[in-house]
Every structure is written in structure tokens, then in C-alpha cells.
């Protein structure tokens, strides 16, 4: 009898004795991530559900998943490439968001390798995106590998190779973090520092206008550590903006510092490092009464997303770094999540 398990949404574990991560083959979704506080107490610091069913039923507002083929918004779901016009599903009117109606987050990925525990536990997922899927040109082979590289560090390596046509590719990991614990309330008292001195301001539909503006003297300035809630009342319903990661700091494993998130009560800290040009800073503005793990109710600002990415709508903005990957070339996006207390 054929093994059907690879086509079934399920949850896999990584555990190195200090941190424990649970990841589903459905959207390569991080459903749980437990790290110690200053007293060694473990807490699960990501929003999510106890089983795969609510994810499959579409109840998660992109909790924990990898989104693609192109993360974030593409204006009016239109772009042209190599003289051809492409039209995408308008799944967040009037734009296309996170790859369309059934993006990479709503696909079952193949498990290509898994080491649950011991030294450097890892899991590798593969997905083949067909030519024309969700309106995008060309077939693409995608891999995502999560590795626990040290006691409290997780590395994510995302790669994608267009097989036969040039295509835009920009993947993002959409986990909602709450370092006090997923069920602890909102993240407004978390502090954050972002290694970006500019943002790409947006129109009324959260699409970048094409400008690149300095954050200095605005509520968007997190170049020095600041409480997330300090000026959030001045930016509408909350932060949902792409930061230009342009503040050089020390490198780590060839990656640049993107952000440092910290929770005072538990003393948990997350340092995020990456190799891509932008990061969407999103404060869970649209989360509203989602019943999650252990019947915790997630409200507005229950978590914060730090989505390293290509700039939103870059395919239509010639002054933004290009997200087009040529046929046969390789897209590579790495994130290093370094926890401490």
C-alpha cells in the first residue's frame, strides 16, 4: 500500500535539549517554539494552534508559515516581465497578497530530510511550484531547511530555482512572536531595535508609494531600542511597514543584523540576522479573537512579525532592489533566530 503520509498535513519536532520547535509540512509552518527564560523556564513564544486542522481550515492569519511565491503586496495584482503582462488573484482587494489565493503557505511540502534530536536537529522541506501557479510565470523548485544550530539558535535557509522562465521570488517567514509566551497578552511592552534607518511609506492599501524615507524624528524610528507601544498610536492601527535594512552592524555568519526584540518580564531576547534587503515590521493589527493553543485568545497586537523580505511591490518599482530571479539562477534567503535570556 502506498505511503499517503507525505500528502497528509502533520507536525514534526526538533529538540536539542534546550529548545523545542514544532513545524508542519503544511506551509512549513512553525506551530510552536519553546525557549527558556532567565530562570530556565520554557515558554512557547509563537502564536498558533495545537493541531494542523485550523491551519488547513484557513483560520490562521498567516501564523508561522512561509509565504510565497512573492511575499507581501503586489499592486492591483499586476506586473509585466520580459514584455509579458501577468495578472494575479486579488486576494486582499485591491491587491494580491502573499502569493495569492493558495500560496506556498497553503501547500503541503515534501519532507526531504529530518533529524529530530541530538546535535543540530533539522528538517528540510521541498515544494515544486508549477508554471502559471497563482498567475506566476515558470516552474520553481523551492526548499526550506530549519536547523537548530546551537542550544538557543535556529537557522532557516530558503532557496528557490526557477526552472524555465524568469520570475519574481520573495519568500518570507511569517511567525508571530510573543517572547513573554504566546498566551501572555499583547506585545506593546516588548522593546525592539531595528537596524533600518529608512522605511518604504505606503498608500491607503498598504502598498509602497515608491519613496524611501528616513525614520529619524518619526514614530517609525527604532534605530535605538524602544518600546513597541511608545508611539504606536501615531501610526494608525499599528505598524505594518517595510524597513530598509541599511544600518551596518557586526555580521554573523555573513548575515546582517535586522532586529533585536526583547521582553522585560522574562528577559527573553530574540536577535534576528538575515541576508535580504528589507523587513516587514507588523504588530498583529488585524488579529481579532483568534482562539489558539490551549484555548488562548489572541487579540490585536498579540504577536509581532519580523518578516525579512524583498521590498513589497518591488516587481513594479524600478528603484527598489529587484526580486526577479532568472531561469536557472538561485534565490537564497537566510534567517538566523538567536534567543537568549
DONUNU-303536 format. One record per residue (C-alpha): residue in three letters; chain; x, y, z. Coordinates in steps of 0.5 Angstrom, whole numbers, padded with zeros to 4 digits. Each point is the difference from the previous one (the first is absolute). Example, Ala and Ser with C-alpha at 12.3 -4.5 7.8 and 13.67 -1.06 7.14 Angstrom:
   rest   kette       u       v       w
    ALA       A    0025   -0009    0016
    SER       A    0002    0007   -0002
REM end
This chain:
   rest   kette       u       v       w
    UNK       A    0000    0000    0000
    UNK       A    0003    0007   -0002
    UNK       A    0002    0004    0006
    UNK       A   -0005    0006    0000
    UNK       A    0003    0003    0006
    UNK       A    0004    0005   -0004
    UNK       A   -0006    0003   -0003
    UNK       A   -0003    0001    0007
    UNK       A    0001    0006    0004
    UNK       A    0004   -0001    0006
    UNK       A    0004    0002    0005
    UNK       A    0008   -0001    0001
    UNK       A    0004    0001    0006
    UNK       A    0007    0003    0001
    UNK       A    0003   -0001    0007
    UNK       A    0007    0002    0002
    UNK       A   -0001   -0001    0008
    UNK       A    0000    0008    0001
    UNK       A   -0005    0002   -0005
    UNK       A   -0006   -0004   -0004
    UNK       A   -0003    0002   -0006
    UNK       A   -0006   -0003   -0004
    UNK       A   -0001    0001   -0007
    UNK       A   -0006   -0002   -0005
    UNK       A    0001   -0002   -0007
    UNK       A   -0006    0004   -0002
    UNK       A    0003    0006   -0002
    UNK       A    0007   -0001    0004
    UNK       A   -0004    0003    0006
    UNK       A    0003    0001    0007
    UNK       A   -0005   -0002    0004
    UNK       A    0004    0000    0007
    UNK       A    0007    0002    0002
    UNK       A    0002    0000    0007
    UNK       A    0006    0003    0003
    UNK       A    0002    0001    0008
    UNK       A   -0001    0007    0003
    UNK       A    0006    0003    0005
    UNK       A   -0003   -0006    0005
    UNK       A    0001   -0005   -0005
    UNK       A   -0008   -0001    0000
    UNK       A   -0002   -0002   -0007
    UNK       A   -0006    0004   -0003
    UNK       A   -0003   -0001   -0007
    UNK       A    0002    0007   -0004
    UNK       A   -0004    0000   -0006
    UNK       A   -0008    0001   -0002
    UNK       A   -0003   -0007   -0003
    UNK       A   -0005   -0006    0001
    UNK       A    0001   -0006    0004
    UNK       A   -0001   -0004   -0007
    UNK       A    0000    0000   -0007
    UNK       A   -0007    0001   -0001
    UNK       A   -0001    0007    0001
    UNK       A    0005    0002   -0005
    UNK       A   -0003   -0004   -0005
    UNK       A   -0007    0003    0001
    UNK       A    0003    0007   -0001
    UNK       A   -0001    0002    0007
    UNK       A    0008    0003    0001
    UNK       A    0001    0007   -0003
    UNK       A    0007   -0003   -0003
    UNK       A    0002   -0003    0007
    UNK       A    0007   -0002    0000
    UNK       A    0000   -0002   -0008
    UNK       A    0005    0001   -0005
    UNK       A   -0004    0005   -0006
    UNK       A    0002    0000   -0007
    UNK       A    0001    0000   -0006
    UNK       A    0000    0007    0002
    UNK       A   -0001    0003    0007
    UNK       A   -0004    0006    0002
    UNK       A   -0004    0004   -0005
    UNK       A    0000    0001   -0008
    UNK       A   -0003    0006   -0002
    UNK       A   -0007   -0002   -0003
    UNK       A    0003   -0007   -0002
    UNK       A    0003    0002   -0006
    UNK       A    0007    0000   -0003
    UNK       A    0004    0000   -0006
    UNK       A    0006   -0004   -0001
    UNK       A    0004   -0001   -0007
    UNK       A   -0005    0003   -0004
    UNK       A   -0006   -0004    0003
    UNK       A   -0005    0002    0005
    UNK       A   -0002   -0004    0006
    UNK       A   -0007    0000    0004
    UNK       A    0000   -0003    0007
    UNK       A   -0006   -0001    0004
    UNK       A   -0003    0006    0004
    UNK       A    0000   -0004    0007
    UNK       A    0001    0007    0004
    UNK       A   -0004    0005   -0004
    UNK       A    0002    0004   -0004
    UNK       A    0007   -0004    0000
    UNK       A    0003   -0007    0000
    UNK       A    0003   -0002    0007
    UNK       A    0005   -0006    0002
    UNK       A    0000   -0004   -0007
    UNK       A   -0008    0000   -0001
    UNK       A   -0006   -0004    0002
    UNK       A    0004   -0006    0001
    UNK       A    0008    0002    0001
    UNK       A    0005   -0004    0003
    UNK       A   -0003    0000    0007
    UNK       A   -0006   -0004   -0002
    UNK       A    0004   -0005   -0004
    UNK       A    0002   -0007    0003
    UNK       A    0008    0000    0000
    UNK       A    0004   -0007   -0001
    UNK       A    0005   -0001    0006
    UNK       A    0006   -0002   -0004
    UNK       A    0004   -0001    0007
    UNK       A   -0001    0000    0007
    UNK       A    0004   -0001    0006
    UNK       A   -0004    0001    0007
    UNK       A    0005    0001    0005
    UNK       A    0008   -0001    0002
    UNK       A    0005    0005   -0003
    UNK       A   -0003    0005   -0005
    UNK       A   -0007   -0003   -0001
    UNK       A   -0003    0003   -0007
    UNK       A   -0006   -0001   -0004
    UNK       A    0000    0001   -0008
    UNK       A   -0006    0001   -0004
    UNK       A   -0001    0001   -0007
    UNK       A   -0005    0002   -0005
    UNK       A   -0001    0001   -0007
    UNK       A   -0004    0006   -0003
    UNK       A   -0003   -0001   -0007
    UNK       A    0001    0004   -0006
    UNK       A   -0006    0005    0001
    UNK       A   -0002   -0002    0007
    UNK       A   -0004    0006    0003
    UNK       A    0002    0004   -0006
    UNK       A    0007    0000    0000
    UNK       A    0005   -0002   -0005
    UNK       A    0004   -0006   -0001
    UNK       A    0001   -0006    0005
    UNK       A    0004    0001    0006
    UNK       A    0004   -0005    0005
    UNK       A    0000    0002    0007
    UNK       A    0003   -0003    0006
    UNK       A    0000    0003    0007
    UNK       A    0004   -0003    0006
    UNK       A   -0001    0001    0007
    UNK       A    0006   -0001    0005
    UNK       A    0002    0000    0007
    UNK       A    0007    0003   -0001
    UNK       A    0001    0001    0008
    UNK       A   -0003   -0001    0006
    UNK       A   -0005    0006   -0001
    UNK       A    0001    0002   -0007
    UNK       A   -0004   -0002   -0006
    UNK       A    0002    0001   -0007
    UNK       A   -0005    0000   -0006
    UNK       A    0003   -0001   -0007
    UNK       A   -0005    0001   -0006
    UNK       A    0003   -0001   -0007
    UNK       A   -0004    0000   -0007
    UNK       A    0002   -0001   -0007
    UNK       A   -0005    0002   -0006
    UNK       A    0001   -0006   -0005
    UNK       A   -0002    0003   -0007
    UNK       A   -0002    0008    0001
    UNK       A    0002    0006    0004
    UNK       A   -0005    0001    0005
    UNK       A   -0001    0004    0007
    UNK       A    0002   -0003    0006
    UNK       A    0000    0003    0007
    UNK       A   -0001   -0005    0006
    UNK       A   -0002    0002    0007
    UNK       A   -0001   -0004    0007
    UNK       A   -0006    0003    0003
    UNK       A    0001   -0002    0007
    UNK       A   -0004    0004    0005
    UNK       A    0005    0001    0006
    UNK       A   -0002    0001    0008
    UNK       A    0006   -0001    0004
    UNK       A   -0004    0000    0006
    UNK       A   -0004   -0006   -0002
    UNK       A   -0005   -0001   -0006
    UNK       A   -0006    0001    0006
    UNK       A    0003    0006    0003
    UNK       A   -0004    0006   -0003
    UNK       A    0003    0005   -0004
    UNK       A    0007    0002   -0003
    UNK       A   -0001    0007    0002
    UNK       A    0005    0000    0005
    UNK       A    0005   -0004   -0004
    UNK       A    0006    0004   -0002
    UNK       A    0003    0000   -0007
    UNK       A    0006    0003   -0003
    UNK       A    0000   -0001   -0008
    UNK       A    0007    0001   -0004
    UNK       A   -0004    0004   -0005
    UNK       A    0000    0008   -0001
    UNK       A   -0005    0000   -0005
    UNK       A   -0007   -0002   -0002
    UNK       A   -0004   -0001   -0006
    UNK       A   -0006    0004    0001
    UNK       A   -0007   -0003   -0002
    UNK       A   -0006    0002   -0003
    UNK       A   -0007   -0001    0003
    UNK       A    0000   -0007   -0002
    UNK       A    0007   -0001    0003
    UNK       A    0004    0000   -0007
    UNK       A    0006    0004    0000
    UNK       A    0000    0006   -0004
    UNK       A    0007   -0001   -0002
    UNK       A    0003    0005    0004
    UNK       A    0006   -0002    0005
    UNK       A   -0001    0005    0006
    UNK       A    0005    0001    0007
    UNK       A   -0004   -0002    0006
    UNK       A    0004    0005    0004
    UNK       A   -0005    0004    0004
    UNK       A   -0006   -0004   -0001
    UNK       A   -0004   -0006    0003
    UNK       A    0004   -0005   -0004
    UNK       A    0007    0002    0003
    UNK       A    0002   -0007    0003
    UNK       A    0008    0001   -0001
    UNK       A    0000    0000    0007
    UNK       A   -0003   -0004    0005
    UNK       A   -0007    0002    0001
    UNK       A   -0007   -0003    0003
    UNK       A   -0004   -0002   -0006
    UNK       A   -0006    0003    0003
    UNK       A    0003    0007    0001
    UNK       A   -0002    0003   -0006
    UNK       A   -0005   -0005   -0003
    UNK       A   -0006    0005    0001
    UNK       A    0003    0005   -0005
    UNK       A    0000   -0006   -0006
    UNK       A   -0007   -0001   -0001
    UNK       A   -0002   -0007    0002
    UNK       A    0007   -0002    0001
    UNK       A    0007   -0002   -0003
    UNK       A    0000   -0004   -0007
    UNK       A    0006    0003   -0003
    UNK       A    0006   -0002   -0004
    UNK       A    0006    0002    0003
    UNK       A    0006    0001   -0005
    UNK       A    0006   -0004    0004
    UNK       A    0005    0005   -0001
    UNK       A    0004    0001    0006
    UNK       A    0006   -0004    0000
    UNK       A    0002   -0003    0007
    UNK       A    0004   -0006    0001
    UNK       A   -0001   -0006   -0004
    UNK       A   -0002   -0007    0002
    UNK       A    0001   -0006   -0005
    UNK       A    0001    0005   -0006
    UNK       A   -0007    0003    0002
    UNK       A   -0002    0007    0003
    UNK       A   -0004    0002    0006
    UNK       A   -0007    0001   -0001
    UNK       A   -0003    0001    0006
    UNK       A    0000   -0001    0008
    UNK       A   -0006   -0002    0003
    UNK       A   -0001    0000    0008
    UNK       A   -0005   -0002    0006
    UNK       A    0002    0003    0006
    UNK       A   -0004   -0004    0005
    UNK       A    0003   -0007   -0003
    UNK       A    0007    0003   -0002
    UNK       A   -0001   -0004   -0007
    UNK       A    0003    0004   -0006
    UNK       A    0000   -0002   -0007
    UNK       A    0005    0002   -0005
    UNK       A   -0001    0000   -0007
    UNK       A    0005   -0001   -0005
    UNK       A   -0001    0000   -0008
    UNK       A    0003    0001   -0007
    UNK       A   -0006    0003   -0003
    UNK       A   -0001    0008   -0001
    UNK       A   -0007    0001    0004
    UNK       A   -0004   -0002    0006
    UNK       A   -0008    0001    0001
    UNK       A   -0001    0002    0007
    UNK       A   -0007   -0002    0001
    UNK       A   -0003    0001    0007
    UNK       A   -0006   -0005   -0001
    UNK       A   -0005    0006   -0001
    UNK       A   -0005   -0005   -0003
    UNK       A    0000   -0006    0005
    UNK       A   -0007    0000    0003
    UNK       A   -0002   -0005    0005
    UNK       A    0003   -0006   -0003
    UNK       A    0000   -0006    0004
    UNK       A    0006   -0003    0000
    UNK       A    0005   -0005    0004
    UNK       A   -0003   -0002    0007
    UNK       A   -0006    0004   -0002
    UNK       A    0004    0006    0001
    UNK       A   -0004    0006   -0003
    UNK       A    0005    0004   -0005
    UNK       A   -0003    0007   -0001
    UNK       A    0003    0007   -0003
    UNK       A    0008    0000    0001
    UNK       A    0000   -0007    0003
    UNK       A    0007   -0001   -0004
    UNK       A    0005    0004   -0004
    UNK       A    0002   -0003   -0007
    UNK       A    0007    0002   -0003
    UNK       A    0000   -0002   -0007
    UNK       A    0006    0000   -0003
    UNK       A   -0001    0001   -0008
    UNK       A    0001    0004   -0006
    UNK       A   -0004    0006    0000
    UNK       A   -0007    0000   -0001
    UNK       A   -0003    0001   -0008
    UNK       A    0008    0000   -0002
    UNK       A   -0002   -0003   -0006
    UNK       A   -0004    0007   -0002
    UNK       A    0005    0004    0003
    UNK       A    0007    0001   -0004
    UNK       A    0003    0004    0005
    UNK       A   -0001   -0006    0005
    UNK       A    0005   -0006    0000
    UNK       A   -0002   -0005   -0005
    UNK       A   -0004   -0006    0002
    UNK       A    0001   -0003   -0007
    UNK       A    0004   -0007    0000
    UNK       A    0002   -0002   -0007
    UNK       A   -0001   -0007   -0002
    UNK       A    0005   -0005    0003
    UNK       A    0002    0005    0005
    UNK       A   -0001   -0001    0007
    UNK       A   -0003    0004    0005
    UNK       A    0003    0000    0007
    UNK       A   -0003    0003    0007
    UNK       A    0002   -0002    0006
    UNK       A   -0002    0002    0007
    UNK       A    0003   -0001    0007
    UNK       A   -0004    0000    0006
    UNK       A    0004    0001    0006
    UNK       A   -0003   -0001    0007
    UNK       A    0003    0002    0007
    UNK       A   -0002    0002    0007
REM end
